[in-house]
């Protein structure tokens, strides 16, 4: 019953949010909330205000598919988007959920995946559309690809992790920018028993198993 009430409240809040006009004040506040845009200086954020267009999507809308990369870049105002990638066997696998303040539509631009990406609106969605050339000039060129990757992909990934779920957003943002991607071949060792580790590993993509005394 408690879960049902919470679900009803969330739906009511989404319907109410969808009915509210997106004002310049709303746009400015989203730019401040966004992990990516808040890295920009105030004057650069203000310069983006009149270059953004408000768009809406129905729940279940596919913003991009594996064989059709996103043509537009969006900054989420309200709602959520499920981000999928394909496994090596070709099955869709949810990578993370993008929410208010997150930027989507740049997946292929900053992290090309051989099997592509899929973006699906999890709820009614309000977003700000940003021209790709503006994104490249005002954000990518100013912040650099590693920072953009960390704040658009690593932040939502860490945000859903059990260890980081209750961290302050600024702590997650900071942690995301000091991490790096390490890759391991199939059958390769990540850590070895009885050897000290100098790192903390989160499985970003793929699978691993733990073996102790030659038993899983």
C-alpha positions as CSV (number, residue, x, y, z in Angstrom):
1,X,0.0,0.0,0.0
2,X,2.8,2.4,0.9
3,X,4.6,1.6,-2.5
4,X,1.3,2.2,-4.3
5,X,0.8,5.6,-2.6
6,X,4.4,6.6,-3.5
7,X,3.9,5.6,-7.1
8,X,0.6,7.6,-7.3
9,X,2.3,10.7,-5.8
10,X,5.2,10.4,-8.3
11,X,2.7,10.2,-11.2
12,X,0.8,13.1,-9.9
13,X,4.0,15.2,-9.6
14,X,5.0,14.3,-13.1
15,X,1.6,15.3,-14.5
16,X,1.8,18.6,-12.6
17,X,5.3,19.3,-13.8
18,X,4.3,18.6,-17.4
19,X,1.5,21.2,-17.1
20,X,3.9,23.9,-15.8
21,X,5.4,26.3,-18.4
22,X,9.1,26.2,-18.7
23,X,10.2,29.8,-18.0
24,X,13.6,31.4,-18.3
25,X,13.9,31.0,-14.5
26,X,13.4,27.3,-14.9
27,X,16.0,27.0,-17.6
28,X,18.5,29.0,-15.5
29,X,17.9,26.7,-12.5
30,X,18.3,23.5,-14.6
31,X,21.6,24.8,-15.9
32,X,22.8,25.3,-12.3
33,X,21.6,21.8,-11.3
34,X,23.1,20.0,-14.2
35,X,26.4,18.3,-13.2
36,X,27.8,19.3,-16.6
37,X,26.5,22.8,-17.0
38,X,27.4,23.9,-13.5
39,X,31.0,23.6,-14.5
40,X,30.6,26.5,-16.8
41,X,31.2,30.0,-15.7
42,X,28.0,32.0,-15.0
43,X,28.3,34.2,-18.1
44,X,28.6,31.1,-20.3
45,X,25.6,29.5,-18.7
46,X,23.6,32.7,-19.4
47,X,24.8,32.6,-23.0
48,X,23.1,29.2,-23.4
49,X,19.7,30.4,-22.2
50,X,18.4,31.7,-25.5
51,X,19.9,28.8,-27.5
52,X,17.8,26.1,-25.9
53,X,14.4,25.0,-27.1
54,X,11.7,23.3,-24.9
55,X,10.6,19.9,-26.2
56,X,8.3,17.2,-24.7
57,X,8.1,13.4,-25.2
58,X,5.5,10.9,-24.2
59,X,6.4,8.0,-21.9
60,X,7.9,5.2,-23.9
61,X,9.2,7.5,-26.7
62,X,12.5,6.3,-28.2
63,X,14.8,9.2,-28.5
64,X,17.5,7.1,-30.3
65,X,18.0,3.5,-31.1
66,X,21.0,1.2,-31.6
67,X,21.0,1.6,-35.3
68,X,19.9,5.2,-35.3
69,X,22.1,7.5,-33.1
70,X,20.6,10.6,-31.5
71,X,20.5,13.6,-33.8
72,X,19.7,16.0,-31.0
73,X,21.2,16.8,-27.6
74,X,18.8,17.2,-24.7
75,X,19.1,18.6,-21.1
76,X,16.4,17.0,-19.0
77,X,14.1,19.4,-17.2
78,X,11.7,16.8,-15.7
79,X,11.1,13.1,-16.1
80,X,13.6,10.3,-16.7
81,X,15.3,8.4,-19.6
82,X,16.5,4.8,-19.5
83,X,19.9,4.5,-21.3
84,X,20.6,1.1,-22.8
85,X,23.6,-0.5,-24.5
86,X,23.9,-3.9,-26.1
87,X,25.8,-6.8,-24.6
88,X,28.3,-8.8,-26.6
89,X,25.5,-11.2,-27.3
90,X,23.3,-8.4,-28.7
91,X,20.8,-8.2,-25.8
92,X,19.8,-4.7,-24.6
93,X,21.2,-3.9,-21.2
94,X,20.2,-0.9,-19.1
95,X,23.3,1.1,-18.3
96,X,21.8,3.8,-16.1
97,X,18.8,6.2,-15.8
98,X,19.2,9.8,-16.7
99,X,17.2,12.3,-14.7
100,X,16.7,16.0,-14.2
101,X,19.8,18.0,-15.0
102,X,21.4,15.2,-17.1
103,X,22.5,15.6,-20.7
104,X,21.6,12.9,-23.2
105,X,22.1,12.4,-26.9
106,X,25.9,12.7,-26.8
107,X,26.6,9.0,-26.2
108,X,28.2,8.3,-29.6
109,X,30.0,11.6,-29.5
110,X,31.9,10.9,-26.2
111,X,31.8,7.1,-25.8
112,X,31.3,5.2,-29.0
113,X,29.9,1.8,-28.4
114,X,30.3,-0.8,-31.2
115,X,26.7,-2.0,-30.8
116,X,25.2,1.5,-30.2
117,X,23.0,3.1,-27.6
118,X,19.2,3.3,-27.0
119,X,17.4,6.1,-25.2
120,X,13.8,5.5,-24.0
121,X,11.6,8.0,-22.1
122,X,10.8,6.3,-18.8
123,X,8.1,8.9,-18.0
124,X,6.6,11.9,-19.7
125,X,9.6,14.0,-20.5
126,X,10.3,17.7,-20.7
127,X,13.8,18.6,-22.0
128,X,15.8,21.5,-23.5
129,X,17.1,20.8,-27.0
130,X,20.6,22.0,-27.7
131,X,22.1,22.3,-31.2
132,X,25.1,20.0,-31.6
133,X,27.4,22.8,-32.7
134,X,26.5,24.9,-29.6
135,X,27.2,21.9,-27.4
136,X,30.6,21.4,-29.1
137,X,31.6,25.0,-28.9
138,X,30.2,26.0,-25.5
139,X,30.6,22.8,-23.5
140,X,32.8,20.2,-25.1
141,X,35.6,22.6,-26.2
142,X,35.6,24.4,-22.9
143,X,35.4,21.5,-20.5
144,X,37.2,18.8,-22.5
145,X,36.0,15.3,-23.5
146,X,37.2,13.5,-20.3
147,X,35.2,15.9,-18.0
148,X,32.1,15.6,-20.2
149,X,32.3,11.8,-20.2
150,X,32.7,11.8,-16.4
151,X,29.8,14.1,-15.7
152,X,27.3,12.7,-18.3
153,X,28.1,8.9,-18.1
154,X,30.0,8.2,-14.9
155,X,27.8,10.4,-12.7
156,X,24.4,8.7,-13.5
157,X,26.2,5.3,-13.4
158,X,27.6,6.0,-9.9
159,X,24.4,7.6,-8.7
160,X,22.5,4.3,-9.0
161,X,25.3,2.2,-7.3
162,X,24.4,1.0,-3.8
163,X,27.6,2.4,-2.4
164,X,27.1,5.9,-3.7
165,X,23.3,6.1,-3.7
166,X,23.2,8.2,-0.5
167,X,26.2,10.5,-1.3
168,X,25.7,14.2,-1.8
169,X,25.5,15.0,-5.5
170,X,28.6,17.1,-5.3
171,X,30.5,14.2,-3.8
172,X,29.4,11.9,-6.7
173,X,30.4,14.6,-9.3
174,X,33.8,14.9,-7.7
175,X,34.3,11.2,-7.5
176,X,33.3,10.7,-11.1
177,X,36.0,13.2,-12.3
178,X,38.8,11.3,-10.5
179,X,37.9,7.9,-11.8
180,X,39.2,6.3,-15.0
181,X,38.2,3.4,-17.2
182,X,40.2,0.3,-16.9
183,X,39.6,-2.6,-19.4
184,X,40.3,-6.3,-18.9
185,X,40.2,-9.1,-21.5
186,X,37.9,-12.0,-21.0
187,X,39.6,-14.4,-18.5
188,X,41.9,-11.7,-17.3
189,X,42.5,-10.9,-13.6
190,X,41.2,-7.7,-12.1
191,X,42.5,-8.5,-8.6
192,X,44.6,-11.4,-7.3
193,X,44.1,-13.2,-4.0
194,X,46.8,-12.4,-1.4
195,X,47.9,-9.3,-3.3
196,X,47.2,-5.8,-2.1
197,X,45.1,-3.6,-4.4
198,X,45.7,0.1,-5.0
199,X,42.3,0.8,-6.5
200,X,38.6,0.5,-6.0
201,X,36.7,-1.0,-9.0
202,X,33.1,-0.6,-10.1
203,X,32.0,-2.8,-12.9
204,X,30.9,-0.3,-15.5
205,X,30.2,-2.8,-18.3
206,X,30.5,-6.6,-18.5
207,X,30.7,-9.3,-15.8
208,X,33.2,-10.7,-13.4
209,X,33.3,-13.5,-10.8
210,X,35.0,-14.0,-7.5
211,X,37.2,-17.1,-7.1
212,X,38.6,-18.1,-3.7
213,X,40.8,-21.2,-3.3
214,X,39.9,-22.1,-6.9
215,X,36.2,-22.1,-6.2
216,X,33.7,-19.5,-7.4
